[in-house]
Amino acid sequence: MRNIRLVVEYDGTKFAGWQSQHKSQVTSRKPQVTIQNTIEEALHKILQEKVKVIASGRTDAGVHALGQIANFKTHSKIPCLNLQKALNTYLPDDIVIMSAEDAGPDFHSRFDAKSKVYSYSILNRTYPSALLKNRAYFFSYPLNVKLMQEASGVLLGRHNFKAFQASGSTVKDSIRTIKRLRITKENNIINFEIEADGFLYNMVRNIVGTLVEIGRGKFPAGSLKKILLSKNRRLAGPTVPACGLYLLKVEY
Amino acid sequence: MRNIRLVVEYDGTKFAGWQSQHKSQVTSRKPQVTIQNTIEEALHKILQEKVKVIASGRTDAGVHALGQIANFKTHSKIPCLNLQKALNTYLPDDIVIMSAEDAGPDFHSRFDAKSKVYSYSILNRTYPSALLKNRAYFFSYPLNVKLMQEASGVLLGRHNFKAFQASGSTVKDSIRTIKRLRITKENNIINFEIEADGFLYNMVRNIVGTLVEIGRGKFPAGSLKKILLSKNRRLAGPTVPACGLYLLKVEY
């Protein structure tokens, strides 16, 4: 049996995430369109076989990816390049397969991930952007990038990030290692790039939301360390919108 | 009477252009949604007054703008900043007013334009992009950027660009001056930036379409001069799709 590894780009705007996350919270009876089931349906048509596609991690509704990794097992003998082309023909144009290749039989896109890189984009000017709608978080109050850069240093390294984990999350171990956190500004776009060995649910969006409170002067610059040590989600800033978040890369 | 000058950004994907261009060619009886009438309707709600908005030039269906200039006359006394904010509230999120200011009484966004800058983006790789759909022209055959750069030099300066004008166009004077034509490549994006004192209908898209034929080796590198001198649209390359075209700037 083959184990195929995919690199996937998607515009998350119209999807209910990689996979519906909270079945109990779904009030509509209409089945939700997820990136996972869209790819599985395309594969079903191509391979005439039902497969389960596993990703490095689930991304939420509205979150984008430039390098999501996924894998699935199949009996098919179709060459990888043909499979990639067939998928790109069957998939809607907001999901693109960047590559398909045979992986070792034991490769597991979620369990084997060593680190992930996310980026978050904020459009920081007084009026929104037509071309960046659903691509960046429009935030009109001035943000002090230098303050955010200086404050963010305390997050680097191995910590308990419970304060930045979505409340109600059931994951028990909230210790993660942030390897890199870089904040840059070009024109009116402030970009956060964060690499960690793993991320808790909503962790990037809660960290950025807290840094935004510091950047606009609502939280004092020194507050980040206290929030981190408190392990209390209620002390951190709000969760910034999904549209600014991109899964850039997964390393194995 | 005030004369208000607007700087407008738009995602042209869902619009029938700045203004419906060819009434004789419209087969559907459904009124077309244009950027001009969308802005005029928003202004009507805000000003309680019917105004006519004139742009520096009409852009086609699917063409984007990062700095379209438009102006209109009004009796209203509403301050410019309030007008900008009200417009951005009433307009759909694919049209954004970047600024509104009082212009001199004689300012005319079309007649007074001294030069315009357009850019054209090609995504040149073997598979499309989810995040660049409707934002760049996906072209999968390899393009030789150096060949296109070298060939493009003959277009600089004052010439009769009839060979690159849409056939059937009724404009009589097809002499224009290209001040700058820069072709760059970053990652898989090839970008063409063209500045001229004015552009004929479809001129940018026909020039890029001809350069693409040179870049892929279908037209010899030396063919561009012959095509220019021929003044024959049929010798030039195809019109590349609207989605890659952006009106960047208008100078006065």
Interface residues (C-beta under 8 A of the other chain):
Chain A: E9 Y10 D11 H64 L66 Q84 N88 D93 D94 I95 V96 I97 M98 Y127 P128 S129 A130 L131 K133 R135
Chain B: E9 Y10 D11 H64 L66 Q84 N88 D93 D94 I95 V96 I97 M98 Y127 P128 S129 A130 L131 K133 R135
